Amino acid sequence: ADKWVLLPSEQAEITVATEAFNQIIAATASQAGLAFVDAYTLLNQLANGGITSGDFTLTSSLVTGSAFSLDGVHPTARGYALIANEFMKAIDVTYGSNFEASGNLLNVGDYPTNFSPILQ
């Protein structure tokens, strides 16, 4: 029944609103001279093929995707490491720091995920 699911038209409305809000957030951050991490795009990349970092490709797949915990909402430690790297890259771009150039981004493989690596 409609009360239990989002109809395609409702999904489209949510997408339009989300993209509009994301543009407002990005513009506001830019006007204020703040670093900006586009979490919407990051999550879409995880859902559509994944993001490779070092020797690992993180996806939004539950359990084996490595990005999200078993609740399917919160990132794993590896997912948080990926997010931290994105923040450091944004700080580099905005403020001229050198996290990435100096090799100080996190190795996401150093952080655990939901399942044993022998299951990969």
C-alpha positions in Angstrom: 0.0 0.0 0.0 1.1 3.6 -0.6 1.4 4.3 3.1 4.2 1.7 3.3 6.4 2.6 0.3 7.5 5.7 -1.6 5.9 5.9 -5.0 8.2 6.7 -8.0 6.7 10.2 -8.1 7.5 10.7 -4.4 11.0 9.3 -4.9 11.5 11.9 -7.7 10.2 14.7 -5.5 12.7 13.7 -2.8 15.6 13.6 -5.3 14.7 17.1 -6.6 14.5 18.5 -3.1 17.7 16.8 -2.0 19.7 18.1 -5.0 18.3 21.6 -4.4 19.2 21.5 -0.7 22.7 20.2 -1.6 23.3 23.1 -4.0 22.2 25.5 -1.3 24.6 24.0 1.2 27.5 24.0 -1.3 26.9 27.6 -2.2 26.6 28.7 1.4 29.8 26.9 2.3 31.6 28.5 -0.7 30.3 32.0 0.2 31.6 31.6 3.7 34.9 30.2 2.6 34.3 26.9 4.2 35.5 23.4 3.1 32.6 21.3 1.7 32.2 17.6 1.4 29.4 16.6 -0.9 28.0 13.7 1.1 25.1 13.3 -1.4 27.5 12.6 -4.2 29.7 10.4 -2.0 26.7 8.2 -1.1 25.6 8.0 -4.7 29.1 6.9 -5.7 29.0 4.2 -3.0 25.7 3.0 -4.3 26.7 3.0 -7.9 29.9 1.0 -8.2 31.7 2.1 -5.1 34.8 4.1 -4.2 38.3 2.7 -4.4 40.7 3.8 -1.8 44.1 2.1 -1.7 43.5 -1.7 -2.2 39.8 -1.5 -1.3 36.6 -0.7 -3.0 33.9 0.3 -0.6 30.2 0.0 -1.7 26.8 0.5 -0.1 26.2 -3.3 -0.1 25.1 -4.4 3.3 27.8 -6.5 5.1 30.2 -7.1 2.2 30.3 -3.5 0.9 32.6 -2.4 3.8 31.2 1.1 4.0 28.1 0.6 6.2 27.6 -1.1 9.6 25.0 -3.8 10.0 22.3 -1.3 10.7 22.7 -0.2 7.1 22.8 3.5 8.2 26.0 4.2 10.1 29.4 3.8 8.5 31.8 1.1 9.6 35.2 2.3 10.9 36.5 1.8 7.3 33.6 3.9 6.0 34.4 6.7 8.6 38.1 6.5 7.4 36.9 7.1 3.8 34.8 10.1 5.0 37.7 11.5 7.0 39.8 11.4 3.9 37.2 13.3 1.9 37.2 16.0 4.6 41.0 16.2 4.5 40.9 16.5 0.7 38.3 19.3 1.0 40.4 21.1 3.6 43.4 20.8 1.3 41.4 22.4 -1.6 39.9 25.2 0.5 42.7 26.1 2.8 45.8 25.1 0.9 46.8 22.4 3.4 48.6 19.3 2.3 47.1 16.2 3.9 47.0 14.4 0.6 50.3 15.6 -0.8 52.1 14.7 2.4 50.7 11.2 2.5 48.6 11.8 5.6 45.3 10.5 4.3 44.1 7.4 6.2 44.7 3.9 4.8 41.1 2.6 4.9 42.4 -0.9 5.0 43.8 -0.2 8.5 40.2 0.1 9.8 37.8 -2.8 10.4 34.6 -3.6 8.6 31.7 -6.0 9.3 33.2 -9.2 8.3 36.4 -11.2 8.4 38.8 -10.4 5.5 39.1 -14.1 4.8 35.5 -14.0 3.5 36.4 -11.6 0.7 
